[in-house]
């Protein structure tokens, strides 16, 4: 679950499903350890 996204100097909380991430966005998420692993693998695939 994405709780918030930090972009430049602003935070966006509870982003919608259609929100598009940008390269330097910082995510605040709540997940299980297994979900974290899947998220990290997905993000690495985007590079």
Backbone atoms as SQL, in Angstrom:
CREATE TABLE atoms (id INTEGER PRIMARY KEY, chain TEXT, resi INTEGER, resn TEXT, atom TEXT, x REAL, y REAL, z REAL);
INSERT INTO atoms VALUES
  (1, 'A', 1, 'UNK', 'N', 0.854, -1.159, 0.000),
  (2, 'A', 1, 'UNK', 'CA', 0.000, 0.000, 0.000),
  (3, 'A', 1, 'UNK', 'C', 0.909, 1.235, 0.000),
  (4, 'A', 2, 'UNK', 'N', 0.707, 2.116, -0.974),
  (5, 'A', 2, 'UNK', 'CA', 1.480, 3.355, -1.032),
  (6, 'A', 2, 'UNK', 'C', 0.774, 4.389, -0.161),
  (7, 'A', 3, 'UNK', 'N', 1.467, 4.831, 0.870),
  (8, 'A', 3, 'UNK', 'CA', 0.901, 5.816, 1.784),
  (9, 'A', 3, 'UNK', 'C', 1.140, 7.240, 1.297),
  (10, 'A', 4, 'UNK', 'N', 2.303, 7.448, 0.683),
  (11, 'A', 4, 'UNK', 'CA', 2.631, 8.789, 0.223),
  (12, 'A', 4, 'UNK', 'C', 3.785, 8.766, -0.757),
  (13, 'A', 5, 'UNK', 'N', 3.896, 9.867, -1.499),
  (14, 'A', 5, 'UNK', 'CA', 4.982, 10.047, -2.453),
  (15, 'A', 5, 'UNK', 'C', 5.592, 11.420, -2.195),
  (16, 'A', 6, 'UNK', 'N', 6.906, 11.446, -2.032),
  (17, 'A', 6, 'UNK', 'CA', 7.626, 12.718, -1.861),
  (18, 'A', 6, 'UNK', 'C', 8.246, 13.073, -3.200),
  (19, 'A', 7, 'UNK', 'N', 7.881, 14.259, -3.690),
  (20, 'A', 7, 'UNK', 'CA', 8.398, 14.732, -4.978),
  (21, 'A', 7, 'UNK', 'C', 8.884, 16.157, -4.789),
  (22, 'A', 8, 'UNK', 'N', 10.148, 16.368, -5.038),
  (23, 'A', 8, 'UNK', 'CA', 10.830, 17.659, -4.868),
  (24, 'A', 8, 'UNK', 'C', 10.656, 18.103, -3.416),
  (25, 'A', 9, 'UNK', 'N', 9.801, 19.048, -3.129),
  (26, 'A', 9, 'UNK', 'CA', 9.641, 19.533, -1.753),
  (27, 'A', 9, 'UNK', 'C', 8.250, 19.259, -1.199),
  (28, 'A', 10, 'UNK', 'N', 7.451, 18.476, -1.915),
  (29, 'A', 10, 'UNK', 'CA', 6.060, 18.245, -1.517),
  (30, 'A', 10, 'UNK', 'C', 5.783, 16.769, -1.272),
  (31, 'A', 11, 'UNK', 'N', 4.806, 16.511, -0.405),
  (32, 'A', 11, 'UNK', 'CA', 4.305, 15.162, -0.177),
  (33, 'A', 11, 'UNK', 'C', 2.901, 15.063, -0.746),
  (34, 'A', 12, 'UNK', 'N', 2.606, 13.951, -1.409),
  (35, 'A', 12, 'UNK', 'CA', 1.248, 13.638, -1.848),
  (36, 'A', 12, 'UNK', 'C', 0.855, 12.374, -1.098),
  (37, 'A', 13, 'UNK', 'N', -0.175, 12.481, -0.268),
  (38, 'A', 13, 'UNK', 'CA', -0.616, 11.332, 0.514),
  (39, 'A', 13, 'UNK', 'C', -1.794, 10.654, -0.167),
  (40, 'A', 14, 'UNK', 'N', -1.873, 9.337, -0.043),
  (41, 'A', 14, 'UNK', 'CA', -2.930, 8.513, -0.631),
  (42, 'A', 14, 'UNK', 'C', -3.064, 8.755, -2.129),
  (43, 'A', 15, 'UNK', 'N', -1.989, 8.561, -2.899),
  (44, 'A', 15, 'UNK', 'CA', -2.091, 8.787, -4.344),
  (45, 'A', 15, 'UNK', 'C', -3.074, 7.804, -4.977),
  (46, 'A', 16, 'UNK', 'N', -3.700, 8.248, -6.058),
  (47, 'A', 16, 'UNK', 'CA', -4.655, 7.391, -6.758),
  (48, 'A', 16, 'UNK', 'C', -3.918, 6.302, -7.535),
  (49, 'A', 17, 'UNK', 'N', -4.643, 5.295, -7.975),
  (50, 'A', 17, 'UNK', 'CA', -4.054, 4.200, -8.740),
  (51, 'A', 17, 'UNK', 'C', -3.485, 4.683, -10.069),
  (52, 'A', 18, 'UNK', 'N', -3.987, 5.786, -10.577),
  (53, 'A', 18, 'UNK', 'CA', -3.509, 6.303, -11.865),
  (54, 'A', 18, 'UNK', 'C', -2.306, 7.246, -11.719),
  (55, 'A', 19, 'UNK', 'N', -1.873, 7.500, -10.494),
  (56, 'A', 19, 'UNK', 'CA', -0.728, 8.386, -10.256),
  (57, 'A', 19, 'UNK', 'C', 0.515, 7.791, -10.902),
  (58, 'A', 20, 'UNK', 'N', 1.262, 8.615, -11.626),
  (59, 'A', 20, 'UNK', 'CA', 2.455, 8.131, -12.312),
  (60, 'A', 20, 'UNK', 'C', 3.708, 8.575, -11.573),
  (61, 'A', 21, 'UNK', 'N', 4.544, 7.604, -11.256),
  (62, 'A', 21, 'UNK', 'CA', 5.799, 7.892, -10.564),
  (63, 'A', 21, 'UNK', 'C', 6.804, 8.507, -11.519),
  (64, 'A', 22, 'UNK', 'N', 7.680, 9.333, -10.949),
  (65, 'A', 22, 'UNK', 'CA', 8.776, 9.912, -11.705),
  (66, 'A', 22, 'UNK', 'C', 10.088, 9.436, -11.094),
  (67, 'A', 23, 'UNK', 'N', 11.172, 9.624, -11.822),
  (68, 'A', 23, 'UNK', 'CA', 12.469, 9.069, -11.472),
  (69, 'A', 23, 'UNK', 'C', 12.974, 9.314, -10.068),
  (70, 'A', 24, 'UNK', 'N', 12.762, 10.478, -9.512),
  (71, 'A', 24, 'UNK', 'CA', 13.335, 10.772, -8.192),
  (72, 'A', 24, 'UNK', 'C', 12.286, 10.778, -7.083),
  (73, 'A', 25, 'UNK', 'N', 11.102, 10.261, -7.356),
  (74, 'A', 25, 'UNK', 'CA', 10.074, 10.165, -6.329),
  (75, 'A', 25, 'UNK', 'C', 10.536, 9.237, -5.212),
  (76, 'A', 26, 'UNK', 'N', 10.133, 9.550, -3.999),
  (77, 'A', 26, 'UNK', 'CA', 10.422, 8.708, -2.843),
  (78, 'A', 26, 'UNK', 'C', 9.077, 8.176, -2.337),
  (79, 'A', 27, 'UNK', 'N', 8.996, 6.851, -2.190),
  (80, 'A', 27, 'UNK', 'CA', 7.745, 6.226, -1.759),
  (81, 'A', 27, 'UNK', 'C', 7.739, 5.948, -0.266),
  (82, 'A', 28, 'UNK', 'N', 6.585, 6.137, 0.338),
  (83, 'A', 28, 'UNK', 'CA', 6.349, 5.693, 1.708),
  (84, 'A', 28, 'UNK', 'C', 5.296, 4.593, 1.577),
  (85, 'A', 29, 'UNK', 'N', 5.688, 3.362, 1.894),
  (86, 'A', 29, 'UNK', 'CA', 4.792, 2.229, 1.699),
  (87, 'A', 29, 'UNK', 'C', 4.613, 1.441, 2.989),
  (88, 'A', 30, 'UNK', 'N', 3.524, 0.683, 3.033),
  (89, 'A', 30, 'UNK', 'CA', 3.289, -0.266, 4.114),
  (90, 'A', 30, 'UNK', 'C', 3.084, -1.615, 3.440),
  (91, 'A', 31, 'UNK', 'N', 3.922, -2.578, 3.792),
  (92, 'A', 31, 'UNK', 'CA', 3.868, -3.870, 3.129),
  (93, 'A', 31, 'UNK', 'C', 4.454, -4.958, 4.022),
  (94, 'A', 32, 'UNK', 'N', 4.291, -6.175, 3.584),
  (95, 'A', 32, 'UNK', 'CA', 4.924, -7.313, 4.259),
  (96, 'A', 32, 'UNK', 'C', 6.369, -7.413, 3.772),
  (97, 'A', 33, 'UNK', 'N', 7.200, -8.186, 4.446),
  (98, 'A', 33, 'UNK', 'CA', 8.561, -8.385, 3.942),
  (99, 'A', 33, 'UNK', 'C', 8.579, -8.960, 2.521),
  (100, 'A', 34, 'UNK', 'N', 7.658, -9.875, 2.217),
  (101, 'A', 34, 'UNK', 'CA', 7.591, -10.446, 0.878),
  (102, 'A', 34, 'UNK', 'C', 7.155, -9.387, -0.137),
  (103, 'A', 35, 'UNK', 'N', 6.226, -8.529, 0.254),
  (104, 'A', 35, 'UNK', 'CA', 5.783, -7.452, -0.626),
  (105, 'A', 35, 'UNK', 'C', 6.903, -6.463, -0.894),
  (106, 'A', 36, 'UNK', 'N', 7.725, -6.223, 0.103),
  (107, 'A', 36, 'UNK', 'CA', 8.871, -5.320, -0.087),
  (108, 'A', 36, 'UNK', 'C', 9.829, -5.892, -1.124),
  (109, 'A', 37, 'UNK', 'N', 10.084, -7.174, -1.030),
  (110, 'A', 37, 'UNK', 'CA', 10.974, -7.820, -1.992),
  (111, 'A', 37, 'UNK', 'C', 10.410, -7.691, -3.406),
  (112, 'A', 38, 'UNK', 'N', 9.117, -7.954, -3.577),
  (113, 'A', 38, 'UNK', 'CA', 8.491, -7.839, -4.906),
  (114, 'A', 38, 'UNK', 'C', 8.547, -6.398, -5.410),
  (115, 'A', 39, 'UNK', 'N', 8.314, -5.438, -4.526),
  (116, 'A', 39, 'UNK', 'CA', 8.375, -4.024, -4.909),
  (117, 'A', 39, 'UNK', 'C', 9.778, -3.641, -5.355),
  (118, 'A', 40, 'UNK', 'N', 10.773, -4.051, -4.598),
  (119, 'A', 40, 'UNK', 'CA', 12.165, -3.742, -4.958),
  (120, 'A', 40, 'UNK', 'C', 12.524, -4.352, -6.306),
  (121, 'A', 41, 'UNK', 'N', 12.085, -5.572, -6.562),
  (122, 'A', 41, 'UNK', 'CA', 12.370, -6.223, -7.846),
  (123, 'A', 41, 'UNK', 'C', 11.677, -5.487, -8.985),
  (124, 'A', 42, 'UNK', 'N', 10.454, -5.033, -8.762),
  (125, 'A', 42, 'UNK', 'CA', 9.719, -4.304, -9.791),
  (126, 'A', 42, 'UNK', 'C', 10.399, -2.985, -10.106),
  (127, 'A', 43, 'UNK', 'N', 10.838, -2.283, -9.082),
  (128, 'A', 43, 'UNK', 'CA', 11.483, -0.985, -9.281),
  (129, 'A', 43, 'UNK', 'C', 12.818, -1.163, -9.998),
  (130, 'A', 44, 'UNK', 'N', 13.569, -2.180, -9.645),
  (131, 'A', 44, 'UNK', 'CA', 14.849, -2.419, -10.316),
  (132, 'A', 44, 'UNK', 'C', 14.654, -2.719, -11.794),
  (133, 'A', 45, 'UNK', 'N', 13.547, -3.342, -12.131),
  (134, 'A', 45, 'UNK', 'CA', 13.249, -3.650, -13.526),
  (135, 'A', 45, 'UNK', 'C', 12.932, -2.411, -14.347),
  (136, 'A', 46, 'UNK', 'N', 12.619, -1.297, -13.690),
  (137, 'A', 46, 'UNK', 'CA', 12.273, -0.062, -14.394),
  (138, 'A', 46, 'UNK', 'C', 13.514, 0.738, -14.772),
  (139, 'A', 47, 'UNK', 'N', 14.645, 0.433, -14.181),
  (140, 'A', 47, 'UNK', 'CA', 15.860, 1.223, -14.420),
  (141, 'A', 47, 'UNK', 'C', 16.460, 0.950, -15.766);
